[in-house]
Amino acid sequence: MTPAQNRWAEWLRENEPARYNLATKQGWDAFVHAAPRAPLERLSRAELDRLGIEEREDYDDARAVWNANPTTVHTAQLARAYGVMNQVMASNQRDSDRLRGAVVIDAAPALGKTTIATRYARDLHRKILRRHGPRTPEGHQRLPVVYLPLSAGTTLKGLNQKLLRFYGHPAANRSTRTELGSLAVDCVQACRTQLIIIDDLHFIDFKHRNGHEVSNHLKGLANEMPVTFMYVGVRLREKKSFDEGLLGEDAVYAQTSRRATRCDIAPFTHATTAGARAWSALLAALEAHVILADAHPGMLTDHAKLLAGRTQGCIGSLTNLLDRVCYLAIATGTETITRELIAQVTIDNAAELSASTA
């Protein structure tokens, strides 16, 4: 059988994992406009047994792609975060001479912060393009959202360069620090950007000189740019990221803290009735997505307590576990998710350590 005749190989070619870079306008645009994956057929054990060697290999790889990419589940945490973001985004209706607020998505690792931010921004981006079209009245490309992931040691100049690289500006690597800032403001205004996401803000130490410069620069950009900023990071409140390096009573007067609204993301819990219900609802949504020959309702929810113990209610750890337990189910021929397979999965270090000390 040739590859063209193998429908699973064809499905893989058309639905391979996305490899766009969200930190560029081309990558962000690809993410915003990506179509949902084509549905993948669930075969019975008898149908699996009839597949040739290469067909079975391709079908199993197709299932790996499908099982690793469930749709975003609308959890209570996501709904609450969207509610806070919608309230903050209401200030986007202000005229350009009035300051807008900022939203801070702040939580421990592996709780879905970036997923929440990017999905919200994707919906906003699509809505604005639907309403106003892909071009501004002046003929520029309309870019409603900018996504900037930071790295350790980001400086004021580095931040401006990242912003210009997102827009694809040719002067990103050959302008002075002052020129970069002015060009960034021009890009935001010309492309009618309304939301700028700054991810991994925890990499900035605002008590350090470079961090203090970045903090002041962000305040300056907020004054000059008619946009809403969305900051995403790990335990930003504990790091006093919005106290601008000030201590004691002085921290009360930090401007950034007054302008920013914190949106925390809580882990799931199995310790309360409401928490257990929400956890089971999440598991039910995920198990409905899984393609295994003997998949059935309850293969995750029946093990809700075990899964909560292994992942501590962190959705990032849960999705890692789900990818791997599905792999084991296929590789061992079990074709469903069992307590024994869940126990066999090796998951991320933080979840393993927490589970072993619980």
C-alpha positions as CSV (number, residue, x, y, z in Angstrom):
1,M,0.0,0.0,0.0
2,T,1.4,3.4,-1.0
3,P,1.4,6.4,1.4
4,A,-1.3,8.0,-0.7
5,Q,-3.5,5.1,-0.2
6,N,-3.1,5.0,3.6
7,R,-5.7,7.3,5.0
8,W,-4.0,7.5,8.4
9,A,-0.8,8.7,6.8
10,E,-2.9,11.3,5.0
11,W,-4.5,12.3,8.2
12,L,-1.1,12.8,9.8
13,R,0.1,14.9,6.9
14,E,-2.9,17.2,7.2
15,N,-3.1,17.3,11.0
16,E,0.5,17.2,12.2
17,P,1.3,19.1,15.4
18,A,1.4,22.9,14.9
19,R,4.8,24.4,14.9
20,Y,4.2,28.2,14.8
21,N,6.1,30.7,16.9
22,L,3.5,32.8,18.8
23,A,6.2,35.5,19.4
24,T,6.0,36.6,15.7
25,K,3.0,38.1,13.9
26,Q,3.1,35.2,11.3
27,G,3.1,32.6,14.1
28,W,0.4,34.4,16.0
29,D,-1.7,34.8,12.9
30,A,-1.4,31.1,12.2
31,F,-2.5,30.2,15.7
32,V,-5.5,32.6,15.5
33,H,-6.7,31.2,12.2
34,A,-5.8,27.5,12.7
35,A,-8.8,25.3,11.8
36,P,-9.8,22.5,14.2
37,R,-8.3,19.1,13.4
38,A,-10.3,16.8,11.2
39,P,-12.1,14.1,13.4
40,L,-10.2,10.9,13.8
41,E,-12.1,7.7,13.6
42,R,-12.2,5.4,16.6
43,L,-11.5,1.8,15.5
44,S,-12.6,-1.3,17.4
45,R,-10.2,-4.1,18.3
46,A,-11.4,-6.1,15.4
47,E,-10.7,-3.2,13.0
48,L,-7.3,-2.7,14.5
49,D,-6.4,-6.3,14.0
50,R,-7.2,-6.0,10.3
51,L,-4.8,-3.1,9.7
52,G,-1.4,-3.8,8.0
53,I,1.8,-3.1,9.9
54,E,2.3,0.3,8.3
55,E,-1.3,1.2,8.6
56,R,-1.3,0.3,12.3
57,E,1.8,2.4,12.9
58,D,0.3,5.4,11.2
59,Y,-3.0,5.0,13.0
60,D,-1.3,4.8,16.4
61,D,0.8,7.9,15.6
62,A,-2.4,9.7,14.5
63,R,-4.0,8.7,17.8
64,A,-1.0,10.1,19.7
65,V,-1.5,13.5,18.0
66,W,-5.2,13.5,18.6
67,N,-5.0,12.4,22.2
68,A,-2.3,14.9,23.0
69,N,-4.4,17.9,21.7
70,P,-7.8,18.0,23.4
71,T,-9.9,21.1,23.0
72,T,-9.7,23.7,25.8
73,V,-12.0,22.7,28.6
74,H,-14.1,25.5,29.9
75,T,-13.4,25.0,33.6
76,A,-14.5,27.2,36.5
77,Q,-11.0,28.6,36.6
78,L,-11.1,29.6,33.0
79,A,-14.6,31.2,33.4
80,R,-13.5,33.2,36.4
81,A,-10.3,34.4,34.6
82,Y,-12.3,35.4,31.5
83,G,-14.7,37.3,33.8
84,V,-11.8,39.3,35.3
85,M,-10.2,39.9,31.9
86,N,-13.5,41.1,30.4
87,Q,-13.9,43.6,33.3
88,V,-10.4,44.9,32.7
89,M,-10.8,45.0,29.0
90,A,-13.8,47.3,29.4
91,S,-11.2,50.1,29.9
92,N,-10.2,49.5,26.3
93,Q,-13.2,51.6,25.3
94,R,-11.6,54.7,26.7
95,D,-10.3,57.4,24.4
96,S,-6.6,57.4,23.8
97,D,-5.9,60.3,26.2
98,R,-7.1,58.1,29.2
99,L,-5.1,55.4,30.8
100,R,-6.2,51.8,30.5
101,G,-6.0,49.1,33.2
102,A,-3.8,46.0,33.1
103,V,-4.6,42.4,34.1
104,V,-2.2,40.1,35.8
105,I,-2.6,36.3,35.5
106,D,-0.7,35.1,38.5
107,A,-0.4,31.5,39.8
108,A,1.9,28.6,40.5
109,P,3.4,26.6,37.6
110,A,1.3,24.1,35.5
111,L,-2.1,25.7,36.2
112,G,-2.8,26.8,32.6
113,K,-2.0,30.5,32.8
114,T,-0.6,30.8,29.3
115,T,-3.4,28.7,27.8
116,I,-6.0,30.9,29.4
117,A,-4.2,34.1,28.2
118,T,-3.7,33.0,24.6
119,R,-7.2,31.5,24.2
120,Y,-8.8,34.7,25.5
121,A,-6.5,36.8,23.2
122,R,-7.3,34.5,20.2
123,D,-11.0,35.1,20.7
124,L,-10.5,38.8,21.0
125,H,-8.3,38.9,17.9
126,R,-10.9,37.0,15.8
127,K,-13.7,39.3,17.0
128,I,-11.9,42.5,16.1
129,L,-10.9,41.2,12.7
130,R,-14.5,40.1,12.0
131,R,-15.8,43.5,13.0
132,H,-13.1,45.8,11.4
133,G,-11.4,43.7,8.8
134,P,-7.7,42.8,8.3
135,R,-6.6,46.3,7.3
136,T,-6.7,49.6,9.1
137,P,-8.2,52.7,7.4
138,E,-4.6,53.8,6.6
139,G,-3.9,50.4,4.9
140,H,-1.7,48.8,7.6
141,Q,-2.1,45.2,8.7
142,R,-4.4,45.1,11.7
143,L,-2.8,43.3,14.6
144,P,-5.2,43.4,17.5
145,V,-3.0,41.3,19.8
146,V,0.7,41.0,20.4
147,Y,2.2,38.1,22.4
148,L,5.7,38.6,24.0
149,P,7.3,35.7,26.0
150,L,10.2,37.0,28.1
151,S,13.4,35.3,28.9
152,A,15.8,35.5,31.9
153,G,17.7,38.7,32.1
154,T,15.4,40.7,29.7
155,T,16.5,44.3,29.6
156,L,14.7,47.4,28.5
157,K,16.3,47.3,25.1
158,G,15.6,43.6,24.8
159,L,11.9,44.1,25.5
160,N,11.6,46.8,22.8
161,Q,13.4,44.5,20.3
162,K,11.1,41.6,21.1
163,L,8.1,43.9,20.5
164,L,9.5,45.1,17.1
165,R,10.4,41.6,16.1
166,F,6.8,40.5,16.6
167,Y,5.7,43.2,14.1
168,G,8.6,42.2,11.8
169,H,10.1,45.7,11.9
170,P,13.5,45.8,10.0
171,A,15.0,48.2,12.6
172,A,14.7,45.8,15.5
173,N,18.4,45.0,15.6
174,R,20.0,48.3,14.5
175,S,18.3,51.1,16.4
176,T,19.2,52.8,19.7
177,R,17.3,52.1,22.9
178,T,15.4,55.4,22.5
179,E,14.6,54.8,18.9
180,L,13.3,51.3,19.6
181,G,10.8,52.6,22.1
182,S,9.5,55.2,19.6
183,L,9.3,52.6,16.8
184,A,7.4,50.3,19.1
185,V,4.8,52.9,19.9
186,D,4.4,53.7,16.2
187,C,3.8,50.0,15.4
188,V,1.2,49.6,18.1
189,Q,-0.7,52.7,16.9
190,A,-0.3,51.9,13.1
191,C,-1.6,48.3,13.5
192,R,-4.4,49.3,16.0
193,T,-3.1,46.8,18.6
194,Q,-5.5,46.6,21.6
195,L,-3.9,43.9,23.8
196,I,-0.3,43.1,24.6
197,I,0.4,39.9,26.5
198,I,3.7,39.8,28.3
199,D,4.3,36.2,29.4
200,D,6.8,34.8,31.9
201,L,7.1,38.1,33.7
202,H,8.6,36.3,36.7
203,F,11.9,36.3,34.8
204,I,12.1,40.1,35.6
205,D,13.6,41.0,39.0
206,F,12.1,44.4,39.7
207,K,14.5,44.9,42.6
208,H,17.4,44.8,40.2
209,R,18.5,47.9,38.2
210,N,17.6,46.3,34.9
211,G,14.2,45.1,36.3
212,H,13.5,48.6,37.6
213,E,14.2,50.1,34.2
214,V,11.8,47.6,32.6
215,S,9.2,48.4,35.1
216,N,9.5,52.1,34.5
217,H,9.5,51.5,30.7
218,L,6.3,49.4,30.9
219,K,4.6,52.3,32.8
220,G,5.8,54.6,30.0
221,L,4.4,52.3,27.3
222,A,1.1,52.1,29.1
223,N,1.0,55.9,29.1
224,E,1.9,56.2,25.4
225,M,0.1,53.2,23.9
226,P,-3.7,52.9,23.7
227,V,-3.6,49.2,24.7
228,T,-4.4,47.0,27.6
229,F,-1.5,45.0,29.0
230,M,-1.9,41.4,30.2
231,Y,1.0,40.1,32.4
232,V,1.4,36.4,32.9
233,G,3.8,34.9,35.5
234,V,4.5,32.6,38.4
235,R,3.8,33.8,41.9
236,L,4.1,37.4,40.9
237,R,2.5,38.7,44.1
238,E,5.0,36.8,46.3
239,K,7.8,38.2,44.2
240,K,6.3,41.7,44.7
241,S,6.5,42.2,40.9
242,F,4.1,45.1,41.0
243,D,5.5,46.9,43.9
244,E,8.3,48.2,41.6
245,G,11.0,47.2,44.0
246,L,9.6,49.3,46.8
247,L,9.5,48.1,50.4
248,G,7.2,48.6,53.4
249,E,4.9,51.6,53.2
250,D,6.4,52.9,50.0
251,A,5.0,49.8,48.2
252,V,1.5,51.2,48.7
253,Y,2.3,54.0,46.3
254,A,3.5,51.8,43.4
255,Q,1.7,53.0,40.3
256,T,1.8,49.7,38.5
257,S,0.1,48.0,41.4
258,R,-2.7,50.6,41.3
259,R,-3.3,50.1,37.6
260,A,-3.1,46.3,37.6
261,T,-5.8,43.8,38.5
262,R,-4.7,40.4,39.7
263,C,-6.4,37.2,38.4
264,D,-5.2,34.2,40.3
265,I,-5.6,30.6,39.0
266,A,-6.3,28.0,41.6
267,P,-5.5,24.3,41.3
268,F,-8.3,21.8,41.3
269,T,-9.0,20.1,44.6
270,H,-10.6,16.8,45.5
271,A,-11.0,17.7,49.1
272,T,-14.4,19.3,49.0
273,T,-17.7,18.3,47.4
274,A,-17.7,21.2,44.9
275,G,-14.0,20.7,44.1
276,A,-14.5,16.9,43.5
277,R,-17.4,17.7,41.2
278,A,-15.4,20.2,39.2
279,W,-12.4,17.8,39.0
280,S,-14.7,15.0,37.8
281,A,-16.3,17.3,35.2
282,L,-12.8,18.1,33.8
283,L,-11.9,14.4,33.7
284,A,-15.1,13.6,31.9
285,A,-14.5,16.2,29.2
286,L,-10.9,14.9,28.7
287,E,-11.9,11.2,28.5
288,A,-14.6,12.0,25.9
289,H,-11.8,13.2,23.7
290,V,-9.5,10.2,24.0
291,I,-9.4,7.7,21.1
292,L,-8.7,4.1,22.3
293,A,-10.4,1.0,21.1
294,D,-11.9,0.2,24.5
295,A,-12.4,3.8,25.7
296,H,-15.5,4.2,27.8
297,P,-17.1,6.7,30.2
298,G,-15.5,6.5,33.6
299,M,-12.0,5.4,32.5
300,L,-10.8,8.7,34.0
301,T,-13.6,9.7,36.4
302,D,-13.5,6.3,38.1
303,H,-9.9,7.1,39.1
304,A,-10.5,10.8,40.1
305,K,-9.0,10.5,43.5
306,L,-5.9,8.7,42.2
307,L,-5.4,11.3,39.5
308,A,-5.8,14.2,41.9
309,G,-3.1,12.6,44.1
310,R,-0.7,12.1,41.3
311,T,-1.1,15.6,39.8
312,Q,-2.1,17.7,42.8
313,G,-4.9,19.2,40.7
314,C,-2.5,20.9,38.3
315,I,-3.9,20.8,34.8
316,G,-0.4,20.9,33.3
317,S,0.6,17.8,35.2
318,L,-2.8,16.1,34.3
319,T,-2.4,16.7,30.6
320,N,1.2,15.3,30.7
321,L,-0.1,12.2,32.5
322,L,-2.9,11.8,30.0
323,D,-0.5,12.0,27.0
324,R,1.6,9.3,28.6
325,V,-1.1,7.0,29.9
326,C,-2.7,7.0,26.4
327,Y,0.7,6.0,24.9
328,L,0.9,3.1,27.4
329,A,-2.6,2.0,26.6
330,I,-1.8,1.8,22.9
331,A,1.8,0.4,23.4
332,T,0.7,-2.4,25.8
333,G,-2.5,-3.2,23.9
334,T,-4.6,-2.4,26.9
335,E,-6.6,0.1,24.7
336,T,-8.2,1.8,27.8
337,I,-7.0,3.7,30.9
338,T,-6.7,1.6,34.0
339,R,-5.6,2.2,37.6
340,E,-2.5,0.1,36.9
341,L,-1.5,2.2,33.8
342,I,-2.0,5.4,35.7
343,A,0.3,4.1,38.4
344,Q,2.9,3.2,35.9
345,V,3.1,6.6,34.3
346,T,6.2,8.7,34.9
347,I,5.1,12.3,35.2
348,D,6.8,15.6,35.7
349,N,9.3,16.0,38.6
350,A,7.2,18.4,40.6
351,A,4.1,16.2,40.5
352,E,6.2,13.1,41.4
353,L,7.8,14.8,44.3
354,S,4.6,16.2,45.7
355,A,2.8,12.8,45.3
356,S,5.7,11.0,47.1
357,T,5.6,13.4,50.1
358,A,1.8,13.6,50.4
